[in-house]
Amino acid sequence: MGIPLQKNMNRASWLLALALYSCTPRPEPLVYGTDGCAYCKMTLTDVRYGAEIVTFKGRVIKFDDTNCLLHYIHSEGIAEQDIYQLLVRDYSNPGAGLIAAKESHYLLSDSLRSPMASGVAAFESADSMQVWKKRVHGIFLTWGEVVTQFK
């Protein structure tokens, strides 16, 4: 992804645009087998699960399970206004990267073997979640219900 430049953009404007672009907080890829969970300290191993908090200051905090992310928020007292993004792994498409936690669809099932036994998986699309719901006989949760589940 590059910075779109205008033909009439002077050098100072271009440098300002570059500085602003480079200061934008960004998520980092989860490195399975290497990265550790900030809450439970386990190494991330299951590519279908994972989560990140990206702060406005650019700090990236990684987790092996959605419930670890939520326990960390509740126990560490990270303020909502300090969080730039909450991201989770799409269970049905783990190779696609991270997706927005608050817009995701969640499934709760005892058949889902998540790293910290939460039994919760995130899905980017409602259709994908419905397919898995039939397979694992789970129940649909909204982000608010997931947050409440792990308070």
C-alpha positions as CSV (number, residue, x, y, z in Angstrom):
1,M,0.0,0.0,0.0
2,G,1.5,3.3,-1.0
3,I,0.8,6.9,-0.3
4,P,-1.1,8.6,-3.1
5,L,0.8,11.6,-4.3
6,Q,-0.6,14.6,-6.1
7,K,1.3,16.0,-9.0
8,N,1.3,19.4,-7.4
9,M,2.3,18.2,-4.0
10,N,5.4,20.0,-2.8
11,R,8.2,18.3,-0.8
12,A,7.1,19.6,2.6
13,S,3.6,18.3,2.0
14,W,4.9,15.0,0.8
15,L,7.1,14.6,3.9
16,L,4.2,15.5,6.2
17,A,2.0,12.9,4.4
18,L,4.8,10.3,4.8
19,A,5.2,11.2,8.5
20,L,1.4,10.9,9.2
21,Y,1.3,7.6,7.2
22,S,4.2,6.1,9.1
23,C,2.7,7.1,12.5
24,T,-0.5,5.3,11.9
25,P,-0.8,2.3,14.3
26,R,-0.8,-1.0,12.5
27,P,-1.3,-4.6,13.5
28,E,1.5,-7.1,13.2
29,P,1.2,-10.6,11.8
30,L,0.8,-13.3,14.5
31,V,3.8,-15.6,14.4
32,Y,2.7,-19.0,15.4
33,G,5.2,-21.1,17.3
34,T,7.1,-17.9,18.3
35,D,4.8,-15.3,19.6
36,G,3.6,-15.6,23.2
37,C,0.2,-14.6,24.6
38,A,0.4,-11.4,26.7
39,Y,-2.1,-12.8,29.2
40,C,-1.5,-16.5,29.7
41,K,2.1,-16.5,28.3
42,M,1.5,-19.6,26.2
43,T,3.1,-19.7,22.7
44,L,0.6,-19.2,19.9
45,T,0.1,-22.5,18.2
46,D,-3.4,-22.8,16.6
47,V,-3.7,-20.7,13.5
48,R,-7.5,-20.7,13.7
49,Y,-7.3,-18.6,16.9
50,G,-5.5,-15.5,17.9
51,A,-6.1,-11.8,18.7
52,E,-4.4,-8.5,19.0
53,I,-4.8,-5.1,20.6
54,V,-3.2,-2.2,18.8
55,T,-2.9,0.9,20.8
56,F,-3.0,4.5,19.5
57,K,0.7,4.7,20.5
58,G,1.4,1.8,18.1
59,R,1.9,-0.9,20.8
60,V,0.8,-4.4,19.6
61,I,-0.3,-6.9,22.2
62,K,-0.9,-10.5,21.0
63,F,-3.1,-13.2,22.4
64,D,-3.7,-16.9,21.7
65,D,-7.5,-16.8,22.3
66,T,-10.2,-14.2,22.4
67,N,-10.8,-14.8,26.1
68,C,-7.2,-14.0,26.9
69,L,-7.6,-10.7,25.1
70,L,-10.7,-9.9,27.1
71,H,-9.2,-11.0,30.4
72,Y,-6.2,-8.8,29.7
73,I,-8.4,-5.8,29.0
74,H,-10.3,-6.4,32.3
75,S,-7.3,-7.3,34.5
76,E,-4.6,-4.9,33.1
77,G,-7.0,-2.0,33.0
78,I,-6.1,-0.9,29.5
79,A,-8.4,2.1,28.9
80,E,-10.9,1.9,26.0
81,Q,-9.6,5.3,24.7
82,D,-6.1,3.8,24.4
83,I,-7.2,1.1,22.1
84,Y,-6.9,1.8,18.3
85,Q,-8.0,-1.6,17.1
86,L,-9.2,-5.0,18.5
87,L,-8.5,-7.8,16.1
88,V,-9.2,-11.5,16.0
89,R,-8.5,-14.4,13.7
90,D,-11.2,-15.6,11.3
91,Y,-11.7,-19.3,12.2
92,S,-12.9,-20.2,8.7
93,N,-10.1,-18.4,6.9
94,P,-7.0,-18.2,9.2
95,G,-4.6,-17.4,6.3
96,A,-6.4,-14.2,5.6
97,G,-5.0,-12.4,8.6
98,L,-6.8,-10.5,11.4
99,I,-10.3,-9.1,11.3
100,A,-12.1,-6.4,13.3
101,A,-13.3,-7.9,16.6
102,K,-16.3,-5.7,17.1
103,E,-17.7,-6.4,13.6
104,S,-17.1,-10.2,13.7
105,H,-19.6,-12.9,14.3
106,Y,-18.9,-15.4,17.1
107,L,-19.8,-19.0,17.7
108,L,-19.7,-20.7,21.1
109,S,-19.5,-24.5,21.2
110,D,-18.0,-27.2,23.4
111,S,-16.8,-28.8,20.1
112,L,-14.5,-25.8,19.4
113,R,-11.1,-26.7,21.0
114,S,-9.7,-23.2,21.4
115,P,-6.3,-22.7,23.1
116,M,-7.6,-21.6,26.4
117,A,-10.8,-23.7,26.3
118,S,-13.1,-20.7,25.7
119,G,-15.0,-22.6,22.9
120,V,-15.4,-19.3,21.1
121,A,-14.4,-18.8,17.4
122,A,-14.6,-15.6,15.4
123,F,-15.9,-15.3,11.8
124,E,-15.8,-12.4,9.4
125,S,-19.0,-13.4,7.6
126,A,-22.3,-14.4,9.0
127,D,-22.6,-17.1,6.3
128,S,-19.4,-18.7,7.3
129,M,-20.4,-18.7,10.9
130,Q,-23.7,-20.3,10.0
131,V,-21.9,-23.1,8.2
132,W,-19.8,-23.8,11.3
133,K,-22.8,-23.4,13.6
134,K,-24.4,-26.4,11.9
135,R,-21.2,-28.5,12.1
136,V,-20.4,-27.9,15.8
137,H,-23.9,-27.2,17.1
138,G,-22.9,-23.9,18.6
139,I,-24.7,-20.7,19.5
140,F,-24.2,-17.3,17.9
141,L,-22.8,-14.5,20.0
142,T,-22.4,-10.8,19.3
143,W,-19.2,-9.0,20.4
144,G,-21.1,-7.6,23.4
145,E,-22.1,-11.1,24.5
146,V,-18.5,-12.4,24.1
147,V,-17.3,-9.5,26.2
148,T,-19.9,-10.3,28.9
149,Q,-19.0,-14.0,28.7
150,F,-15.4,-13.4,29.9
151,K,-15.9,-10.7,32.5
